């Protein structure tokens, strides 16, 4: 579930989502993309559905996930 958005630069944005009662920030590249994200909700949903988000947590920022999307 989308809870918020923070876009402090043109390079990236952090999307706040809720998964199993916990909120996570997901970093999404904006500039320099090779191709657009066709269905961003599905891409982020799959990341959490498969449990891959824990492997991509940013060190020192336990609630931030940087999956390279």
C-alpha positions in Angstrom: 0.0 0.0 0.0 1.4 3.4 -1.0 1.8 5.7 2.0 3.9 8.6 0.6 6.5 9.9 -1.7 9.7 12.0 -1.2 11.5 13.3 -4.3 14.3 15.6 -3.0 16.2 15.6 -6.3 15.7 14.9 -10.0 17.9 11.8 -9.7 15.8 9.6 -7.5 12.6 9.4 -5.4 11.8 7.4 -2.3 8.3 5.8 -2.3 6.9 4.9 1.1 5.0 1.6 1.1 3.5 -0.5 3.9 4.1 -4.2 3.9 2.8 -6.5 6.7 2.2 -3.5 9.1 5.7 -2.1 8.6 6.6 1.0 6.5 9.5 0.8 4.0 11.1 3.5 1.8 11.9 2.2 -1.7 14.4 4.2 -3.7 13.5 4.6 -7.4 15.9 6.1 -10.0 14.4 9.0 -12.0 17.2 10.4 -14.2 19.4 8.3 -16.4 16.9 5.4 -16.8 17.4 3.2 -19.8 13.7 2.6 -19.9 10.6 3.7 -18.0 9.0 1.5 -15.3 5.9 0.2 -17.0 4.0 -0.8 -13.9 5.8 0.6 -10.9 3.2 -0.8 -8.4 3.7 -4.3 -9.7 7.5 -4.0 -9.7 7.6 -2.8 -6.1 4.9 -5.4 -5.1 6.9 -8.3 -6.5 9.9 -7.1 -4.6 8.0 -7.4 -1.3 6.0 -10.5 -2.3 9.2 -12.5 -2.9 10.9 -11.2 0.2 13.8 -9.8 -1.8 13.4 -6.4 -0.1 15.3 -7.5 3.0 18.4 -8.3 0.9 18.4 -4.8 -0.6 18.1 -2.8 2.6 20.6 0.0 2.8 23.2 -0.4 5.5 22.6 2.1 8.3 19.1 2.8 7.0 17.1 -0.3 8.0 13.8 1.0 6.5 15.2 2.0 3.1 15.4 -0.5 0.3 17.4 0.3 -2.9 16.5 -2.4 -5.4 18.1 -0.5 -8.4 14.8 0.2 -10.1 
